[in-house]
Amino acid sequence: MKQKVFIFCLLVFLFNPLWAFAFKVGDVEFNEICPLKRSELILNGAGLKRFFFIKVVCVGLYLPDKIKAEEILENVPKRLVGACAG
């Protein structure tokens, strides 16, 4: 029974069309891919900064596909995209 539930959850996660288009934080949607001249960057994470109860800013971090946490500060292509959340 556990195996069937696991396979069902895996299929729902993999074939859900919402994962392919955008990631929504607050009221702001971030595209999954950020095109560059020579390559594409993939959305690695997004977050929302609040000041008390006011939504201040949403940011998304785009990085190359195969990158380790130690390599983020090195000379690799990256992009930080911000949007007003309020």
C-alpha positions in Angstrom: 0.0 0.0 0.0 2.8 2.4 0.9 4.5 1.7 -2.4 1.3 2.6 -4.4 0.9 5.9 -2.4 4.5 6.8 -3.1 4.2 6.1 -6.8 1.0 8.1 -7.0 2.6 11.1 -5.2 5.6 10.9 -7.4 3.5 10.9 -10.6 1.5 13.8 -9.4 4.6 15.7 -8.6 6.4 15.0 -11.9 3.5 15.5 -14.2 1.9 18.5 -12.6 1.9 21.3 -15.3 2.1 24.0 -12.7 5.8 23.2 -11.9 6.9 23.9 -15.5 5.6 27.5 -15.9 6.2 29.7 -12.9 6.8 29.9 -9.2 4.6 32.2 -7.2 5.7 34.1 -4.1 3.1 36.4 -2.7 1.5 38.1 -5.7 4.6 37.9 -7.9 5.3 35.1 -10.4 8.8 34.1 -11.3 9.6 32.2 -14.6 11.2 28.9 -14.2 14.0 29.8 -16.8 15.8 33.0 -17.3 17.3 33.2 -20.8 20.8 34.7 -21.4 22.8 35.2 -24.6 24.8 32.0 -24.3 22.9 29.9 -21.8 19.8 29.6 -19.6 19.6 30.1 -15.8 17.2 28.1 -13.7 15.2 29.4 -10.7 17.0 28.2 -7.7 14.9 29.8 -5.0 12.6 32.7 -4.3 11.5 34.5 -1.1 9.4 37.3 0.3 10.7 39.9 2.7 8.1 41.4 5.1 8.3 44.3 7.5 5.8 43.5 10.2 2.7 42.8 8.2 3.7 44.7 5.0 5.0 42.8 2.1 8.1 44.7 1.0 9.9 42.8 -1.8 10.0 39.4 -3.6 13.3 38.1 -5.0 14.3 35.1 -7.1 17.8 33.7 -7.6 18.7 32.2 -11.0 21.7 30.0 -11.3 23.1 27.5 -13.8 21.7 24.0 -13.5 24.7 22.1 -12.1 26.2 24.3 -9.4 27.2 23.5 -5.8 26.5 25.9 -2.9 30.3 26.5 -2.5 30.5 27.8 -6.1 27.8 30.5 -5.9 30.2 33.3 -5.0 32.7 32.4 -7.7 32.7 33.7 -11.2 29.6 31.9 -12.5 26.6 33.4 -14.3 23.8 34.3 -11.9 20.9 36.7 -11.7 18.9 38.1 -8.8 15.5 39.4 -9.8 13.4 41.5 -7.5 9.9 42.8 -7.7 7.7 45.0 -5.5 5.4 42.8 -3.5 3.1 45.5 -2.0 
